[in-house]
């Protein structure tokens, strides 16, 4: 049998030492735990834990419900420092006192003799069972007809109760959790075999040479299913466990869907993609078909397609709107009759849909308009599990497949991303740790100066003329705009729930800002005073808004918006937002209002272009050579970020009037989502530097409440 784990094991990298600064906040019953601040809050009561005590709590919480050995706790929390078990016992005792302060209603820490400890979240009290008993002898009924009538009433009542309960949504809870694959490498796209005994996943960083690996869950042995210079990803087990399909990505060429027969059979080509990548592969439960999501071009929406497992033509299943990013994560119901998928309007705006595979239009399941990163069916086919930032952080949720109310599962210890399910309530999931801080670099480069050092992600926004930096911070509590005045601590100025936020820009007088945010399923352009207060929506709708900038009059804002499947440049009057004007035809990626007029970058064309008032365009500089990751203009010069597939990223600079491009400075570890902000006081540049990026795989067991 192929699904038996008899594959050559590979060595895992050692466990990382736990760093509180990089641990995300989580909920533990009534307690809100903030590891980076060593803070535990219950209502208005705040406890500050000692660093080691908080490390032990965070280490146990990472493996909620699973046993963590003493050696693991000592290694993760004390590292190379030599200590006795007494130090660990003291930390456990302090945590038990914390649990007792809530009467044990939130969590408990159990000792497993000779092994270690486990953190057990409190479960809701079970419904009391009806007690069996017999009525007193004097109340017995001796008349047969009356007894039969009573029995009939009981049967009818029982059937009515059964019907009512069968029609109720399933209630799921977390029975156990373990950190299944946790190394210094990046592990993504987990795929459980149908037996639940093995898991396949992609090892390596996206855009690099990833390999498909297989791990035996029972004994931990690992084998490489694909090795070499190719970039292999998105594995999927066949229902019989005898084949694994995966995607091979080649730069500049269409990707290829391959199928390998286990344990040592050949690899055969099943189909060619239209574009360079396919996002996900899923087998039909009967093993006759493969479903996948891909896009034909970089600006095209993703479409879900199907191909027979023995080859043949590829057929499109979904038809997303042209203005959308398309249909991405997908999962087939256990009976093979329905396909669940996520449809993305834009970054931060997506919902779950279900397509009947016999035909007909898709049915919308969620209506949150937030980010949905992963999706899987329950084994009963009645519930969908999904990961989303609908409450600020990326956590695990469940929702009835027919629609209804979503329920959060688990405390959300790390960001939950893509997932895979198997019978027995097994759910494998990506767990992401991401920390990226703002770094200032001077012309010529050097080490750079860290401007932020907090957990989460911050990305460069814009400098005011007096040197105040505005930027977006993404924490477990959500995304918000922050301001950092020269010589002062940063201050948060927005306090409303969003699923995405970007592109913060100062007004010329330094008194106002505009920014883009996604909320309640719509993108909007907001204005806010630099002193804070309530943001004002200037424009909102089911379209994208990107790259806003102020004109010199401080009244008009120029931006790029995708409304009819094409990106155009627009101008809005901040004082009269209903006065909206299209400045260009289709095909633009970014725009910047400058003293030299509106400068813009075309999608798929080199250089920068000037838009004349009559709508005509003229190329004024040959650089950037291609659309960059980030681009801005200050005075007579433009700056952009180049992030190569391999090699060190760098900030480039050139005149807006033409001439050669030059390297402004190296930008080590620049994040792909980084912006660039130029300080007008001295010409230094701020970008987002990746401090930590790691994705591991966890395994959760879910049970239905009452089962």
Secondary structure, 3 states (H helix, E strand, C coil): CCCCCCCCCCCCCCCCCCCHHHCCCEEECCEEEEHHHCEEEECCEEEECCHHHHHHHHHHHHCCCCCEEHHHHHHHHHCCCCCCHHHHHHHHHHHHHHHHCCCCCCEEEEEECCCEEEEEECCCCCCCCCCCCCCCHHHCCCCHHHHHHHHHHHHHHHHHHHHHHHCCCCCEEEEEEEEEECCCCCEEEEEECCCCCEEEEEECCCCCCCEEEEEECCCCCEEECCCCCCEEEEEEECCCCCEEEEEEEECCEEEEEEEEECCCCCEEEEEECCCCCEEEEEECCCCCEEEEEECCCCCCCEEEEEEECCCCCCEECCCCCCCCCEEEEEEECCCCCEEEEEEEEECCEEEEEEEECCCCCCEECCCCCECEEEEEECCCCCEEEEEECCCCCCEEEEEECCCCCCEEECCCCCEEEEEEEECCCEEEEEEEEEEEEEEEEECCEEEEEECCCCCCEEEEEEECCCCCEEEEEEECCEEEEEEECCCCCCEECCCCCCCEEEEEEECCCCCEEEEEEEECCEEEEEEEECCCCCCEEEEEECCEEEEEEECCCCCEEEEEEECCCCEEEEEEECCCCCCEEECCCCCEEEEEEECCEEEEEECCCCCEEEECCCCCEEEEECCCCCCCCEEEEECCEEEEEECCCCCCCEEEEEECCCCCCEEEEECCCECCCCCCEECCCCCCEEEEEEEEEEEEEEEEEEEECCC
